[in-house]
Amino acid sequence: MKFIQGRYLSVDSINQHIAEVLKRERKQKGWSLDKTAQATGVSKAMLGQIEREESSPTIATLWKIATGMRLSFTSLVTDTESSRPPTLLHRAGNSKTPMPEDALAVEILFPFDPVLGFEYMELTLPAGIKHLSDPHETGVIEHVTVIKGKLEILHRGKWIKLKKGDALRFAADESHGYRNSSQKPVVFHNVIHYPGRS
């Protein structure tokens, strides 16, 4: 899903990009694998496998890494260079790719922009699937809009029901989740704002 002029790369290329970003960010912070494991909640062994491109991390693992290292999610899976002329997105019909071993499919509409401080994604959650997310860094806000189907969002221990056209803004610096209790996939947009990054 590496974002280059509206095109996405293969899963192998994503794994290579994730490995490069993880190594680079870890070195810039001066963190060992032990320190990174401690900060992210991802085992040292798994981090090593990701850096050696021996493992395809799940979305949940990528979120843990992003949160623990204070990175945006899309910085791990896309080229996040900010462009100042308007950015036009041409959507290819099949550019949405499920991350390995995870039921949640993510399409990056606009990767993290350090000037604006947000990333914009379209997510598809199959029927009967629940995806739980650990808290993001302090101050992160998610803006979710349901495009198709019905979605439930877990916030502060309660499931909030949304249908097509409904939107919810919530603090994502606490545990939260997404659930599709229906018989059809749900498609929703998520704008994630990272404080202090714009």
Secondary structure, 3 states (H helix, E strand, C coil): CCCECCECCCHHHHHHHHHHHHHHHHHHHCCCHHHHHHHHCCCHHHHHHHHCCCCCCCHHHHHHHHHHCCCCHHHHHCCCCCCCCCCCCCCCCCCCEECCCCCCEEEEEEEEECCCCEEEEEEEECCCCEEEECCCCCCCEEEEEEEECEEEEEECCEEEEEECCCEEEEECCCCEEEECCCCCCEEEEEEEECCCCC
